[in-house]
Amino acid sequence: MPLYINLNNKLKEIAEKAFKLEREIQRVFEENLNTIMGLELVKTECTIKNKRIDTLAFDSQSKAFIIIEYKRDKNISVIDQGFTYLSLMLENKADFIIEYNECLGAKLKREEVDWSQTRVAFVSTSFTDNQIQATNFKDIAIELWEVKQYENNTISISQIKKSKSAESIKPLTQQNLTLKTVTDEIKVYTEDEHLNNASEETAELYEKFKGAILNLADGIDVKFGKLYISFKKEKRNIVDIVVQKKALKIFINAKWGELNDTRKIAENVTNVGHWGNGDYQIQIGNDKDIEYIMSLIKELLQ
């Protein structure tokens, strides 16, 4: 999609400026990893068992390692390489823990990592239709990110989303022991799984609240984690929803006292164990307070 600059209502197209080296793309991502992907940089050019990883990162929210690879060559099999890296990680967990602790001066333990949330991200200026289709499975732990730079120092970065009709990859991996081992251990959560145990009324209530949250602002993304559904704006969780059988638990990601909850509808869970982010918890079984709840969430977006 072309970009334009508005000069007194006259649009001038901004020409794309090619990256000369993969290393240029890598530098952009590594120096802005939290801004772009919400991740923590562990190590650049990491080698484990004679396999070189461009960028090793860690997702502090899902407690999982992420491998990032940068590609200017379109003639690669992202599926084969992606599963190779996923298998590498699952077979050498201790090595990844050591890299994390040595690079960051931390004391991370193996049991503190959610290995089921491991994933691989490929970054390129473009992907072929075949590469996009090859990763279009709802439960594949491989992401594709496109990056482009332009002559006015503008850079665009976007993740290629799976289609809503994407199927499961598991039937295709059952005949290959290595692929089956990876897909059996790594879990990519979907919206359907969060709604499986909900009543029809609760599922309908969730859809209403999801639509209302997404309508609050442009650029809100929905992520399906192990324990809750996250609504993110610029990589920051603004709201998390836990879907129960007969109710929803909504967590607003703000410190207690930051929101103007005049009706005292939220519970303070600052010192209470809970799955979502933030100190505000609201349990709901109907939509009668939806507008008021949206007004509280909107305070985070102002």
Buried (B, 14 or more C-beta within 10 A) or exposed (E): EEBEEEEEEEEEEBEBBEBEEBEBBBBBBBEEBEEBBBBBBBBBEBEBEEEEBBBBBBBEBBBBBBBBBBBBEEEBEBBEBBBBBBBBBBEBBEBBBEBBBEBBEEEBEEEEBBBBBBBBBBBBBEBEEEBBEBBBBBBBBBBBBBBBBBEEEEBEBEBBEBEEEBEBBBEBBEEEEEBEBBBEBBBBBBBEBBBEEBEEEBBEBBEEBBEBBBEBBEEBEBBBBBEBBBBBBEEEBBBBBBBBEEBBBBBBBBEBEBBEBEEEBBBEBEEEEBBBBBBBBBEBEEBEBBEEBBBBBEBBEE
